[in-house]
């Protein structure tokens, strides 16, 4: 009898508790972010709140780019020093 290859399915969606674990935050934090519309995009699938893994990864990337420690273009220490005009010093 021919052997059927074992199929592994990668889950594309995570429930709120699994998404919280994936992000390394508490489920309560993710719940609060959801209701404040601050966190990663989510949607309802039936009664469950679900998160697409690709959306979680995109959201994390956006958070990294918005942080001056990760994005050197936003770091105030890397800005070019500007000289004040003499009238501004009065």
Secondary structure, DSSP 8 states (H G I E B T S, - for coil): ------------EEEHHHHHHHHTS-HHHHHHHHHHT-SS--EEETTEEEEEHHHHHHHHHHHHHHSTTT-GGG-GGGS------GGGG-
